[in-house]
Structure formats: C-alpha cells, structure tokens
Amino acid sequence: TEMSIPQAKDEFHKLDVKITETESKISEVTMAVDHSASAVHELEMELNGMEDQVFADFCERINVDNIRQYEEGQLKVHEERAQRLREYHEQITRLKSQLGYERSRRMDGDIEKLKQSIKKDKKEVKEKENGEAEMLKAVEKVSAGLEKLEAAKAEKQRDLDEKNVELSEVKNENGENHRKTLASERRLMTLDSYSDQKCADRHRILRKCRMESVSLPLEEGSELLDSVPLSEAEVSSVGITEGLSGLEDIDSMSSEGARLIYEREEKIKPDYSSLPDELLHEQDGSWVKSRAEEMEAAVLELHNKLRSAGAFNPHASDRLKDTDKRVRDATDELSDLRRRAQKAEKAFMDVQQDRYTRFMEAFDVVKDRVDGIYKSICYQPGAQAALYPDNITDPYLGAIMYECIPPGKRFLPMRDLSGGEKTIAALALVFALRSFRHPPFFVLDEIDAALDRTNIHKVARYVKNECEKGNFQCIVISLKLGLYEHADALIGVSRQNGSTGPVSQILTLDLTQYAGVPYESSPHGK
C-alpha cells in the first residue's frame, strides 16, 4: 500500500504536467484563432472598402448602399462562415468545460481526444482562410466583368448617338421632300385651274358657233357641233343631272357635270388646215384685227350698195346698229367679267399662298420646339412629343395632331393618358407656342391640379429656369407648396380681420430677400 501511493502521486504529477501543457496549447490555439479572426475582420473591412470604391457608381445606379446587398449569394457564404466561427467558439467553451471535468478524472485518453479536436479545428481555420482567398478571386473576377459591361455600354451608347444623328438627317431630308411635294402640288393646282379655264372658253366658243349656226370646218371622223348641249334637256340626255342652274355659264354646273361635257366636246376636232399660216402662228391678235377691219369695210361697202339699189327697209340699219351695239356691250361686259374673275382668282391664290406661308412659318417653329421643351419638363431624354397636320396640302383646313410618349411608357393616344400626363403635354405645347411670338408674361391658373409631387417639382424647376434665363415671366395661381415655394414673390387674398361683409385684404411677401436662407429657418418655412 505504501508503494502504490508514491506511484499514484507520480502519475498524478505527470497528468498535471500534461494538463498544463494542453492548457497552454489550447491558449495558443485560442490566441491564433482570435488573431485569425481579427485578421479576417480587417481583411473584410479592407475588402468592403475596396468594393465600395470599385462598385460605387454601379451601386448608385441600382440604388443600393453597397455591392454586398446586391450579392446575396456571397452574403450567405459570410453568414455561414460566421456561424461556423460561433460554433467553433462554442466548441472551445465546451472543451474548456470538459477539460475542467477531466482534471478531476485525470484521464489521458480524453486529453488525446482534445488534441484531435484541436487539430481538427486548426484544419477548419485553414480551410476558412483558403475560402477567403477564393472569395477575393471571385470579387476580382466580378470587377473585371463589370468593367467589360461598362465598356460594352459605352460602345452601345456611341452607336445610339450615331443612329440619332442619322435619324435627324433623315427627318430633315423628309421635311425638304415634303416642302418640294407641296410646291409641286400647288403648281399642279395652278395648271389644273388654267386647263379648266381653257376648256370653259372652248365650250363657250363651240356653243356660240352652234347657236349662231356657224359652219365650223371639222376633221374627218370628228363629232358634230350638235353634241354641244344648248338646253337643260340636252344636258340631261348626256347624263348630267346635278349642279344645273342654267347653261349661260359653264361655272354654274358641278365640276363632275362640266367634266363630262368637256370630255364629250374633246371629240369635236376643228380643221385648221384652211387657215393661213400667219393666223396659225398668231400671238398678239394683230392679224385678226386687220381682218376684222377689212370685213367691216366690206360690210360698209355692201350697205352702200344696198342703199343705191333702191327700196329697202329704212329701219333695218338702225336695228342692225342697235343689235351690234348690244353685242358689243355684251362682249365688253363679258370681257370685263372675265378680267374681274381672273383678278379675283389671282387675289384668292395670293391670299391662299400667304395664308399657307404664315401658317407653316408658325407651325414649323412650334413643331421643332415642342419635343425639346417636353423633354426639358419631364427631365428625361426618352420622352417624345410630335406635332403634325392631318391635312398636308391645306394644313389650316384640317386637324393638328399632337402626340406624346411619357418617359418609361409605350405610345398611347392622348385621350388614354392620365390627367397629369395630359397637363405636362399641354404645358409643353403652350411653352412651344411662345417660341414663335413671345408674350410679355404667362398666367397659369392652377395647372398643378392633376399633378403629383414629382411632376409639380419638374414643372416648377422648368418655369424657374426659364424665368432666370429671362425667356418669360409667370403669374402662377396655386394652392400647393411644391409650386409656389419657388416663386420670387407671394400675393395672397383673404377676408379682412374684423370685417362683417365681403371685404378682402391683400397680403404680399418678397421671397428674394430669403434666397440664401435655408427652408427651415425662413419665415414661410416656419
């Protein structure tokens, strides 16, 4: 018994030494783990700072605080690692508790198990460090990918700018072609009017020839003068029933009826082969005048012969003179009416051309400005506004089409837009009209009734900028702070204090004296 006690003491002493060594190793491992955790934390902070610098623009565009919010998958990995570290610390705590327990039991086998556990924990720490290195490589790879995406985006933006330039050139070319087309159409209308006038003159000549039974030489195969209608019955037989108010003037018919008569009279082909060459090439009418004088002299000679021939009707000459006078008066009146009609037609064409020129002068200015103003108010380059006439030939006789595409939306008719979108579109058109002739000021009466806070801020900013540039002045009637807080002065109307009747008082406040004062410390801010 005495020999076993010293041996037991030696054994206990050895166990105490081993326990002390194990505790020192555990302390060293714990310090190494804490140091590794500190180093990992510092690396995380440094990595987060680098990520914030690299992805600052990207995070601002996607409206997140940092890239870690965007990379949820990476965040989950960090959370798993933190969970593992917490489990590791909990395991160390359990080991310490177990070590205290084992001190009482003094068992070498359990100490060996603790060593194995410590070795396993060191291995896990090393694996975590390797995982951290892989994460750094992955972050670098993502950064390189983002740089490539930015370069591709810049290239696409340059292509878009080039396409916009090409589109602008095509629009300008289309506008020039449109103006040329309008000019050609106006010339064609003038030629059509001239052609209709000549057809009407030919109809009157043929009708007069038939009425006076003039034997007009015709080409072989030509229609006879009997095809020229003299009465309404003959016109009805041709198939013309509308636009008849008499045949004294071809203009009294409808355009369709006159066209049918002209087409039928085109089959009447006079034979000009018997006319002298000088008459065929006559330009100023001198040959006709000379022939008329010769014929009048011949008629006078025949009258003299009749007088010398003996008995005749003494009143025949007077009746002939009276008839000739009426014919000359009617011819003069007809010529005067034709001159007046031509003068009126020329005046009408001049007024029509002047009307078109003035209208397009104003319309082109408004059309070119409305899109830019709409973009400025919306503060979005993707917003679009277009103005075009429904009637291209006579734009003042048709509707003017106005279409807008709000930012971030597809095309919709104006009637399908919301109240706020219609208000923004209407303001853009009103401000575009100002570009043609500048009014002294605007009076905007509660234009913000259908606007939300964002659109009120956009309108207020545009009006403020234009007023500061000196482009126009505005008197704005509003009950919303978001609009009138940008004004230079406020004018209010209220019931006078102490008054029993409808007596009003005017309140004014000059806001320019508070231009540099923050909103919270200004009088109206309080």
PENORUR-V576527 format. One record per backbone hydrogen bond with DSSP energy under -0.5 kcal/mol. NH is the residue of the N-H (numbers start at 1). CO is the residue of the C=O. Records with the same first field share a line. If there is no record, write none. Layout:
NH=CO / CO
This chain:
5=1
6=2
7=3
8=4
9=5
10=6
11=7
12=8
13=9
14=10
15=11
16=12
17=13
18=14
19=15
20=16
21=17
22=18
23=19
24=20
25=21
26=22
27=23
28=24
29=25
30=26
31=27
32=28
33=29
34=30
35=31
36=32
37=33
38=34
39=35
40=36
41=37
42=38
43=39
44=40
45=41
46=42
47=43
48=44
49=45
50=46
51=47
52=48
53=49
54=50
55=51
56=53
59=55
60=56
61=57
62=58
63=59
64=59
69=66
70=66
71=67
72=70
75=71
76=72
77=73
78=74
79=75
80=76
81=77
82=78
83=79
84=80
85=81
86=82
87=83
88=84
89=85
90=86
91=87
92=88
93=89
94=90
95=91
96=92
97=93
98=94
99=95
100=96
101=97
102=98
103=99
104=100
105=101
106=102
107=102
108=106
111=107
112=108
113=109
114=110
115=111
116=112
117=113
118=114
119=115
120=116
121=117
122=118
123=119
124=120
125=121
126=122
127=123
128=124
129=125
130=126
131=127
132=128
133=129
134=130
135=131
136=132
137=133
138=134
139=135
140=136
141=137
142=138
143=139
144=140
145=141
146=142
147=143
148=144
149=145
150=146
151=147
152=148
153=149
154=150
155=151
156=152
157=153
158=154
159=155
160=156
161=157
162=158
163=159
164=160
165=161
166=162
167=163
168=164
169=165
170=166
171=167
172=168
173=169
174=170
175=171
176=172
177=173
178=174
179=175
180=176
181=177
182=178
183=179
184=180
185=181
186=182
187=183
188=184
189=185
190=186
191=187
192=188
193=189
194=190
195=191
196=192
197=193
198=194
199=195
200=196
201=197
202=198
203=199
204=200
205=201
206=202
207=203
208=204
209=205
210=206
211=207
212=208
213=210
214=209
216=214
217=215
219=269
222=219
223=267
227=224
228=225
229=227
235=231
236=232
237=233
238=234 / 235
239=235 / 236
240=235
241=239
245=243 / 246
252=249
253=250
254=242
258=254
259=255
260=256
261=257
262=258
263=259
264=260
265=261
266=262
267=264
268=265
269=267
270=268
271=217
272=270
275=272
280=276
281=277
282=279
289=285
290=286
291=287
292=288
293=289
294=290
295=291
296=292
297=293
298=294
299=295
300=296
301=297
302=298
303=299
304=300
305=301
306=302
307=303
308=304
309=305
310=306 / 307
314=312
316=313
317=313
319=315
320=316
321=317
322=318
323=319
324=320
325=321
326=322
327=323
328=324
329=325
330=326
331=327
332=328
333=329
334=330
335=331
336=332
337=333
338=334
339=335
340=336
341=337
342=338
343=339
344=340
345=341
346=342
347=343
348=344
349=345
350=346
351=347
352=348
353=349
354=350
355=351
356=352
357=353
358=354
359=355
360=356
361=357
362=358
363=359
364=360
365=361
366=362
367=363
368=364
369=365
370=366
371=367
373=369
374=370
375=371
376=372
377=373
378=374
379=375
380=375
383=380
384=405
386=403
388=401
390=399
392=390
395=392
397=394
398=395
401=388 / 399
403=386
405=384
406=404
409=406
412=404
416=413
417=414
422=418
423=419
424=420
425=421
426=422
427=423
428=424
429=425
430=426
431=427
432=428
433=429
434=430
435=431 / 432
436=433
437=433
442=473
444=442 / 475
445=443
446=444 / 477
449=446
451=448
456=452
457=453
458=454
459=455
460=456
461=457
462=458
463=459
464=460
465=461
466=462
467=463
468=464
469=465
470=467
471=466
472=466
475=442
476=474
477=444
478=476
483=480
484=480
485=481
486=483
487=484
490=509
492=507
494=505
496=503
499=496
503=501
504=502
505=494
507=492
509=490
511=488 / 509
512=488
514=511
515=512
517=514
521=518
522=518 / 519
526=522
